[in-house]
Amino acid sequence: MKSVDKFRVVAPCRADLAGGTLDLWPLFCLIPSSLTLNIALDLFARVDFEVSENFQFEVVLKNKNDQYQMTEVDPALNLGSVPDSLKFPVFILNQFLILQRQIPRVSMQIDLGSAVPVGSGLGGSSTLLVALGRGLCRVCSDFTEQGWQWRFLQWAKDTEAAFLKVPTGTQDYLAAIFGGLHGYEHQLGRIEQTSFPPSVFQQLNERLLVIFSGEKHHSGMSNWEVYKKAVEGDPQVIKGLKGIAEVAHKMDAVLRTEKVDWGTVGRYLDTEWDLRKTTFRVSTPTLDSIIQQTKEISGVLGVKVCGAAQGGSLVVLVDPGKKVSVVERLKKANLQVLPTQATLMGVSIQDAHLDMD
């Protein structure tokens, strides 16, 4: 009898509401009280594991297009022979196993999938990292302690930074790990996580739409440009980052009032995007056109682009009574409204343990 463990790991992506970019180290060291607000979306990364005992380590990673076999872990891993669509997952697996004191003697079949559109600016690659990494935690019995999420966060962001070779923030991983609607205030040495009442989460969900522009965003490059200019003390960039932090705190305060003024929340979405667009020059003609068309629709309260922009997706706040008509108008304008809503669920393992021949 060969022991076989089958399980699925899912993790949600996110829409950032305010304070994106401030989650990059050391930008939050330069901008006091840097706050990022985001909400998890039920566009999930999915990783299916089938793990069996074996006399040696071997793993096959696959997605709908490609497949790659690994039989060893190598600190100097060469990704040249790995299909492009699997380079990042292979890198994640290799880096995770390097951390282990002993490589497990198992055979693994790992099947990767995601409902997050490529280049959507919703944190799809980071979400996949969280799902794959969490499954490897189960295989290797790592990150099992209480509060594992925060140690795992450090590993996740460092792993993606090592792959991209540019600094990475934290908000994508935090949404994927915890789910829900949260504020993340980056203080020196720690991140302060704050929640919102369930009623606010529900009301926001009722008003939330996400549009995919069809343009693939390039967050690494634009984040890197912002990063360099901020560290060099560029006054316009520093002023813009401080303005974004101020808007995030103002939106946070409105969301914590007894009766949320959603019109004000919408205006803060507009303000955040205006600051980001003028400071970092990350808009495109396509994004400008989509925003103009969207704002002309009755019932739209505010619009901003997700992530670092230069393409990707837009979050739209609407009057819930006009949500259906807004969606119809957007579709008539040939805009892609993503089939998504907010979710409270963070990264989760769906257990299907079986013993089979």
C-alpha positions in Angstrom: 0.0 0.0 0.0 1.4 3.4 -1.0 0.1 6.3 1.1 -1.3 9.0 -1.1 -2.4 12.5 0.0 -4.6 14.5 -2.3 -5.6 18.0 -1.5 -6.4 21.3 -3.2 -5.2 24.8 -2.0 -7.0 27.9 -3.1 -6.1 31.6 -2.4 -8.0 34.8 -3.4 -6.6 37.7 -5.3 -7.3 41.3 -4.3 -8.5 44.7 -5.3 -6.6 47.6 -3.7 -8.8 50.4 -2.5 -6.2 52.9 -1.4 -2.5 53.1 -0.3 -1.0 50.7 -2.9 2.8 51.1 -3.4 3.2 52.2 0.2 3.6 48.5 1.1 7.0 48.4 -0.6 10.0 48.4 1.8 11.6 50.9 2.5 8.9 53.3 1.1 6.8 52.9 4.2 9.9 53.9 6.2 10.0 57.2 4.3 6.2 57.9 4.6 4.9 57.9 8.2 1.8 55.9 8.9 1.7 54.2 5.4 -1.7 52.5 5.2 -2.9 50.1 2.5 -6.6 49.1 2.2 -7.6 46.1 0.1 -10.4 43.5 -0.3 -10.0 39.9 -1.3 -11.8 38.7 -4.4 -13.2 35.3 -5.2 -11.0 34.9 -8.3 -8.9 32.1 -6.9 -5.5 30.6 -7.6 -5.9 26.8 -7.4 -3.1 24.2 -6.8 -4.0 20.5 -6.7 -1.5 18.2 -5.0 -1.2 14.5 -5.2 1.7 13.3 -2.9 2.8 9.8 -2.4 5.7 8.1 -0.6 8.7 7.4 -2.8 12.3 6.3 -2.5 13.5 9.6 -3.8 12.3 13.1 -4.5 10.5 13.8 -7.7 7.8 16.3 -8.7 5.8 17.0 -11.9 4.4 20.5 -12.2 1.8 21.2 -14.8 -0.8 23.7 -15.9 -3.2 23.6 -18.8 -0.4 24.2 -21.4 2.9 22.9 -20.0 4.5 20.3 -17.8 8.0 20.1 -16.2 9.6 17.4 -14.0 12.0 18.1 -11.2 14.2 15.5 -9.5 16.6 17.7 -7.5 16.8 20.9 -5.6 19.5 23.3 -6.7 20.5 26.7 -5.1 21.9 27.7 -8.5 18.8 26.5 -10.4 18.9 27.3 -14.2 15.4 28.0 -15.5 16.5 28.0 -19.1 14.8 24.6 -19.9 11.6 25.4 -18.0 8.6 26.4 -20.0 7.9 30.1 -19.5 4.5 29.5 -17.9 6.1 27.3 -15.2 9.3 29.3 -14.5 7.9 31.0 -11.5 6.2 27.9 -9.9 9.4 25.9 -10.4 11.4 28.8 -8.8 8.9 28.8 -5.8 9.2 25.1 -5.3 13.0 25.1 -5.5 13.3 28.0 -3.0 10.8 26.5 -0.6 12.7 23.2 -0.5 16.1 24.9 -0.1 14.8 26.1 3.3 14.0 22.6 4.5 16.6 20.7 6.5 15.7 17.5 4.6 14.2 17.1 1.2 11.1 14.9 1.5 11.2 11.5 -0.2 8.0 11.9 -2.0 6.6 11.9 -5.5 4.4 14.9 -6.2 2.0 15.8 -8.9 1.2 19.5 -8.8 -1.5 20.9 -11.1 -1.7 24.7 -11.2 -4.6 26.9 -12.3 -6.0 30.4 -11.7 -9.2 32.3 -12.4 -7.2 35.6 -12.3 -6.6 37.0 -15.8 -3.0 37.3 -16.7 -1.8 40.9 -16.3 -5.0 41.9 -14.5 -3.2 43.9 -11.8 -5.1 41.9 -9.1 -2.0 40.2 -7.7 -2.4 36.9 -9.6 1.2 35.7 -9.5 1.5 36.5 -5.8 -1.8 34.7 -5.2 -0.5 31.6 -6.9 2.7 31.8 -4.9 0.7 31.8 -1.7 -1.4 28.8 -2.8 1.6 26.8 -3.9 3.6 27.7 -0.9 0.8 26.8 1.5 0.5 23.4 -0.1 4.2 22.8 0.3 3.9 23.8 4.0 1.6 20.8 4.4 4.0 18.4 2.5 7.0 19.6 4.5 5.2 20.3 7.9 6.5 23.8 7.9 4.9 27.1 8.9 2.7 25.2 11.4 3.1 27.5 14.5 0.5 29.9 15.7 0.9 33.2 13.7 2.6 31.4 10.8 1.0 33.9 8.5 3.5 36.6 9.3 6.6 34.4 8.9 5.2 33.0 5.7 4.6 36.6 4.4 8.3 37.4 4.7 9.2 34.2 2.8 6.6 34.9 0.1 7.6 38.5 -0.7 11.4 37.7 -0.6 10.8 34.8 -2.9 9.0 36.8 -5.5 11.5 39.6 -5.2 14.3 37.1 -5.9 12.5 35.9 -9.0 11.6 39.3 -10.4 14.8 41.0 -9.2 12.9 44.1 -8.1 11.4 45.1 -4.7 8.0 43.7 -4.0 5.3 44.9 -1.6 3.2 42.9 0.8 -0.5 43.6 0.1 -1.0 40.9 -2.5 0.2 38.2 -0.2 -1.7 39.6 2.8 -5.0 39.5 1.0 -4.3 36.0 -0.3 -3.3 34.8 3.2 -6.1 36.5 5.2 -8.9 37.2 2.8 -11.6 39.8 3.7 -11.4 43.6 3.9 -8.5 44.9 5.9 -6.3 47.8 6.6 -2.6 47.2 6.8 -0.6 50.0 8.4 3.2 49.5 7.9 5.0 50.6 10.9 8.8 50.2 11.6 9.4 46.6 12.3 5.8 45.3 11.9 2.5 45.5 10.1 -0.6 46.5 12.0 -3.7 44.6 10.6 -7.1 46.1 11.3 -10.5 44.7 10.3 -13.8 46.3 9.5 -17.3 45.4 10.7 -19.0 42.6 8.7 -21.7 45.1 7.7 -19.1 47.3 6.0 -17.7 44.3 4.1 -21.2 43.4 2.9 -22.1 46.9 1.9 -18.8 47.3 0.0 -19.4 44.0 -1.8 -22.8 45.2 -2.9 -21.3 48.2 -4.5 -18.1 46.7 -6.0 -17.4 46.0 -9.7 -14.1 45.1 -11.3 -13.3 45.8 -15.0 -10.4 44.2 -16.8 -9.0 46.7 -19.3 -7.4 44.0 -21.5 -4.1 45.7 -21.2 -1.5 43.7 -19.2 -0.1 45.8 -16.5 3.7 46.0 -15.7 3.8 46.5 -12.0 7.5 45.4 -11.5 8.8 48.2 -13.8 6.5 51.0 -12.6 7.1 50.0 -8.9 10.8 50.0 -9.5 10.8 53.5 -11.1 8.7 54.8 -8.1 11.0 53.0 -5.7 14.2 54.5 -7.2 12.8 58.0 -7.3 11.5 57.8 -3.7 14.8 56.5 -2.3 16.6 59.3 -4.3 14.3 61.8 -2.6 12.5 63.0 -5.7 10.2 65.7 -4.1 7.3 65.1 -6.5 7.2 61.4 -5.8 7.5 61.9 -2.0 4.7 64.4 -2.1 2.6 62.0 -4.2 3.2 59.1 -1.8 2.3 61.3 1.2 -0.9 62.3 -0.6 -1.8 58.6 -1.3 -1.2 57.8 2.4 -3.4 60.7 3.4 -6.2 59.5 1.2 -5.9 56.0 2.5 -6.4 57.3 6.1 -9.3 59.4 5.1 -11.0 56.5 3.4 -10.3 54.3 6.4 -11.9 56.8 8.7 -15.1 57.0 6.5 -15.4 53.2 6.4 -15.3 53.1 10.2 -18.1 55.6 10.7 -21.5 54.3 12.0 -23.2 55.1 8.7 -20.7 55.0 5.8 -21.0 57.7 3.2 -20.3 55.7 0.1 -20.3 58.8 -2.1 -17.3 60.0 -0.1 -15.6 56.7 -0.5 -16.1 56.9 -4.2 -14.6 60.3 -4.4 -11.6 59.1 -2.5 -11.2 56.3 -5.1 -11.1 59.1 -7.8 -8.7 61.2 -5.7 -6.3 58.2 -5.2 -6.2 57.5 -8.9 -5.7 61.2 -9.8 -2.7 61.4 -7.4 -1.2 58.1 -8.7 -1.7 59.1 -12.3 -0.2 62.6 -12.0 2.7 61.6 -9.7 3.8 58.4 -11.3 2.5 58.9 -14.9 1.1 55.3 -15.0 -2.0 55.9 -17.0 -2.5 54.8 -20.6 -5.0 56.0 -23.3 -7.0 52.8 -22.8 -7.3 53.4 -19.1 -8.2 57.0 -19.6 -10.9 56.1 -22.1 -12.4 53.4 -19.8 -12.5 55.8 -16.8 -14.1 58.5 -18.8 -16.8 56.1 -20.2 -17.4 54.6 -16.7 -17.8 58.0 -15.0 -20.5 59.0 -17.5 -22.7 56.2 -16.3 -25.4 57.1 -13.8 -24.9 55.3 -10.5 -21.1 55.2 -10.6 -19.6 56.7 -7.4 -15.9 56.3 -8.1 -13.2 54.5 -10.2 -9.6 53.7 -9.7 -7.1 51.4 -11.4 -5.8 48.5 -9.3 -2.2 47.7 -8.7 0.6 49.9 -10.1 -1.4 50.6 -13.3 0.0 50.9 -16.8 -2.8 48.5 -17.7 -4.6 45.9 -15.6 -8.0 46.2 -13.9 -10.2 49.0 -12.5 -12.3 48.9 -9.3 -15.6 50.7 -9.6 -17.9 51.7 -6.8 -21.6 51.9 -7.7 -25.0 52.7 -6.2 -26.3 49.2 -5.4 -29.7 50.1 -6.8 -28.2 50.8 -10.2 -25.6 48.0 -10.2 -27.4 45.9 -12.8 -27.9 48.9 -15.2 -24.2 49.9 -14.7 -23.1 46.4 -15.7 -25.3 46.5 -18.8 -23.9 49.8 -19.8 -20.3 48.7 -19.3 -20.9 45.5 -21.4 -22.6 47.5 -24.2 -19.4 49.6 -24.2 -17.5 46.3 -24.8 -15.8 46.5 -21.4 -15.0 43.3 -19.6 -16.7 43.1 -16.2 -15.1 40.3 -14.2 -17.4 37.8 -12.6 -16.2 38.4 -9.1 -17.3 39.5 -5.7 -15.5 40.0 -2.3 -14.7 37.0 -0.2 -13.8 36.5 3.5 -11.8 33.4 2.7 -8.1 33.5 2.8 -5.7 30.7 1.6 -7.4 27.4 2.4 -6.6 23.7 2.1 -9.5 21.5 0.9 -8.6 18.1 2.3 -9.3 15.0 0.3 -7.0 12.5 2.0 -7.2 9.0 0.5 -5.1 5.8 0.9 -5.0 4.0 -2.4 -2.9 1.4 -4.2 
